Amino acid sequence: MSKDDLKILKLLKVNTRDSNALKEINTQINKLKKDGFEELSIEIKSKLDANLKNSGFSKRTFDKIKQVQDLPDWVVLDLLNSTGTLKGSGYDKRIKNAKN
């Protein structure tokens, strides 16, 4: 599925605190499946401040990285969340020895 071919057909807003949220999502997916849809593109949005607070990251640090690197919010969040996950994975060795 090409991004250029995607059009918004339906917008479903779900509050994760709602006990019926999963049931509603499942109902909507089953309706789309019944209507012949084979693929869905799901976009998850949240408030930036809430993401930073829940992750324990400094807003100041986030803003500095975003400004200096000129990156979109989601890229900076992924960068901050990845801290330490590559340690011991041999990633640096693989990337330096990669064949072109």
N, C-alpha and C positions, 0 to 999 in steps of 0.2 A: 504494500500500500504506500503510494507516494504521498508525501506531505502536501504536494500541490493539488492532489485530488481530494483532500479532506475538506469537508464542509460541516459546520455545526448543525446537527439535526435536532438535538435535544440537550438541554442542560439540566442536570440533576444536582441539586445542592443537598448535602447530607451533613448533619451535625453528628459528630462521633459520640456525643453524649446521649444521643437518642437511642433507646433500647431497640427500636425497630429499624435502625439504619441498615444493618446487613440484610434484613428481610426486604427492605425497599430496593436496595441495590440488586439483589438477586431477582426480584420480580421484574425490574426494568431490563436486566440482561436477558432473562427468559423471554420477555416480550419481543425484544430485538432479534433474538435467535429465531423465534417463531416467524417473524417477518422476513427472515432470510438473510439477516446480517451475519457475516462470518468473522469479521474483525471489528474491534473497537479500539479507539484511542482514548485513553483516560488521562486527564490532566488533574493533578492534585495541587491545590493552592492552599496557602496558609499565610497568616500575617508574619512578616519578617521578624518583628520584635518578639513574637511568641516563640518562633523557631530559635532565635538566639538565646532567649531566656531559658527555654527548656533544655538547650544544649549546653548551657553554661558559658557561652562565648560572649566576649565583650563587644558591645555595639561599636565602640571606638576602634577596636582592632578590625572588625568587619569593614567599617567605613574606610579605614586606612588602606586595607588590601584592595578593596573595590576601587578606590580612587587611584592608587599607584598603578595597579595592574589593568585598570579599565575593563573589568570583567562584569558580567551579569550577576545579579544576586545569587541565583541558584548555583553558579560555578564557585563563588566564594564560599557558600555554605557547604558544598561538597568538599571543597579543599579543607575547610576547617574540620569537618567531620572525618576526613580521612587521616587525620593526624595519628601517626604510629601504626596504621594498618599495613603499611608496606615493609615495616621493619622485619628483618629476618626472612623475607619472601624471596630474596635473590633477584628482585626486580632490577636493581642497579646493574648487576652483572649481566642479566639478560639483555637489557637495553643497550649497554655498552658493547656487547658482543653480537648484536643483531646483524644479520646479513641483509644487505640492501637489495 
